[in-house]
Amino acid sequence: MNRIDPWWLVSLLLWLVPFVALLPLGFVWLHQHDAALYWFATIILCGLLGFGVQFWLRRRERAALDLEHTGPDPAWPPSADGAWTQVEELAETLDPADWPLDEEMRLGVLALRTLERVAGHFHPEVETPLLELRVPHALLIIERASRDLRRSITEHVPLSHRLTIGTLARAYRWRGFAERVLSLYRAGHLVLNPVGALLNEALGQLRQRSFAAAREDLYRWLLQEYVRQVGRYAIELYSGRLPLNDAEPVERLTRDSRRDLERAVEIERAPREHLEQEPMRFLVLGRSNAGKSSLINALFGHPRAAVDILPDTTRALTPYRLEHDGLDQALILDSPGAERLSYQTLHDAANMADAILWVSAAHRPDRQSERRTLQALRTALAARIDRRPPPVLVVVTHIDQLRPLREWRPPYDLTDTTCLKAMSIQAAVAALATDLDVPIAHVIPVCLAEGRFYNVEDTLWAALLEQMDRAQRARLLRCQVAQRRQENWTLLRRQLANAGRFLLAWPGRSSRHSAPP
């Protein structure tokens, strides 16, 4: 029933009469005391001040909204960068007037346009890229989007856990009645106090324009966030990197790490441990006699490594378990000289690494072969569209053999221009950064000579831990690739087994159905 009982309206007016009467009576009192002009001036001044404050608040809120927006996932592979760029371009060109809030179908069109952009980026070779999705992954995206929406509503909408759909529907039905009552009040105000009503209408228009601008900024931000969220899910869907199970990729050991951990246990003659989480993998590379094994010795920092790891004896990739404060379970792999390894072996080892330590001797200036090997390795790693390249740190060894040869009084301040040894170390670091084409901040000078360990525990470990975020992203993508590969084979075996059982049971089932009663 949409008709309002007039007696209810009469009762409401009786409640409002004493309060409404205050307006004309107050205006009469102001007129009798010659204060009406002061009152009008105060209203205008307060209105202008309020408008200015609203304008300032609008700019502040707009700046805050610009800072609080959805960004790309840092764990995405390089193949997703172009897709996210297209999502951002679409979000920045949105005009709220083109997407009215009261037309729900328009938001569906906007989501479809976002999906088309992302799908076209990942599948440019097909005529209808929007259809290039896998059914289980599409269902998983719907499930995760619904879960995220539920969390957002529950955490940010007051009383949403008590609000029912029926309550919203009933509140919407009362909207027309509330608008009619407001119109009646404004008409009555105009009759009883025309000057005040006109002034209030003028100030109201200013407030409405200010609020309308703020509302437009907020709605534009909501539309942009809507596009970005849809774009994130679309990238997950069309990039092919989405696993079908909820297990974190790093919570499972990959086949390579399981093999290397077992080998490390055998080399170290240590008791076996039940290890499930994927370790960080550090790969030590460099020329022969550059100090790779001595570096691993220093990184361990306890006698077990000193007994088990001998310099200049490495014949193949040798894994060791590494533990340190601030570092989760890790594997460090010693390697022969880079010149002894084939390109394929070197590439495969780097492909399974989360961080690379390239060891170079400070007193050997012939680095052309090192640069060629390192550059070829970086080029191959950067060409992978499904992975992020691991961080590379260059460790400069044998700094104690720089001039003056007999001087060794660490620690050294490399900015000290009065110390010849510090100047020699700084020159070696700068030359090596130029020769190997690496940032100078990623070049760490150390001494690994027995009794002269220097700059390992503090500077080198600090540099390693500083690169840990990049290394963890590399590990995540590496584990995702391995998980998808394992998941594909597991699902295929399960599907073939279930299909085989179905086919074996089918002849008997069909004969039973065809048998006469």
Steps between C-alpha positions, in 0.01 A plus 500: 500500500651830381220727637584686822225536762440880537448467877859380532607812315288717731660344806843563358417864428374549854839387627681738263286816550680624818841464335395651167341798682841592641618612154250781432493603867877525506502706181239738654716539813807578285302758303374668818854531635650617166725189487366337183779642280766374741335159492497494119866609491592226748320240288682613185839510673457157661376360169803629312735373770329163492529490123873576526551228760312254279719597204813436711362172628418394146858557388633317805267204447589488131870480589425227754299304243786529251731338754259225601443296189551144388837432342653208314606191688880510544502120465363516145730384219623749236228383260241678718664844482347591163156378607507716814608801293187459288283467812647824638444680169134397505459608862655843441267578207176427688239777521232450770240654268543208259437240769193608705464327831129426454562292187634170628547356152755773419732369771477158338600656169798666672612168648466334160710773339771444763497125441530554125808717541677249723399201289616676182841560657556137591336349189552745210514217247135391532190670366303483826757515783228541763411131460858380560445404862489171683171406665645397842705822516195713413303337783794552736516872414126538573550325833793721602332821383189413706718427802684834471169688456357330809804603706486860377129538581535331839797713608400842361118523493353567848241245616539307174496174701148591622371655179256296290398535138141562616611797710669658199190445286269658760732800542502551126116503491494784758729717286209658304310589818810665650548710186137617508527601868818695426328683211208587727737642764682715244170637366379584850831669581468716187150617604588575861846654443565577133827690550652229722375226269658664193826551687501138618431384145798702370732364767357153443590521134859585594512207741346267244752601237786444742362167615422406140863563403624295796249229414623500140862462616400215728297330231786535250732339756250219558472439125878494466532259792229285344697483174827430681348219708340342195831542319691324778268202490508499119881493500492210744251325273650555154869484593470130579687537831203433728522168689181305563581427864533744788841378616780756485760396241792554740346267758590197287843376411576494130655188357838671444520636854399166651782333306752768602396488866548124508841540341595775747408271790726229356792741446474651847430160663223664695179338628208518262230757572140507385508809277195612305541871428691596186840645599662811360759399241827696483734423210870586525668553162833631377832402348724230644704604805294816546406393853152346455547217748678731744203736480262217588733417787469855628122510454455192717707649777549175696759218494282240326522682169871560544557124525262393225566770237852512351605771254577421136357149517145551371425280200120541476219700653513419870209595729532594868235595751541857621352656813532859615308752708239673284510223239260211467615154405742536209724305265828638372652332195873503440610467138814432299657781303258655256740421214463127580121503476311468175257778415203267552622387843565860602159610374316214673675574829415871478143416400455321834664779706326769703816709544843485335834583659761565233851476648782693333858550614607861549860437388405344162420778250424267205122490527386483137394135529319572826306784341402287199383212720313723743339705223384187314357370827315826575361516147365145522344563842341828390347332193277276713148644494376272780774580751673794664880496476672429832709777656873486428764610751867516402742402777852642460757272665873525568481869593782441748733447202443852366761770547659566742556123519628484857233722649193336656335699775121468456239636519541731202294805415483503121430874500828572684735664248793493743520119521674339201349156571146639517557688175627181331194305617265775382674512161471121465129509587433778248701325227325170556155668494590653164657185358207275594232766439339480845393777741782594731268453799479130409879452512619387846874487583600220742807323625484121539858418592542290813521726803401802291124457454363845431171656385307170477291485813399865490506651151450191282225351715330841522506525119357148471217573742430829321440303177280246679171645369613459139635154577172394660304619195735300278446196724121543489488513120743209475280293731185601309649373174594171668159476669311552174713239329441250781130593520450438128647150524311420821166610355565316175580175684193537720273575204632206300459269798141614561420473130644149493291390796191649337567317172562173681171530683305614196449164318352335809281799570369509143431124499303529823292783361430307177415171672129404488308520825 
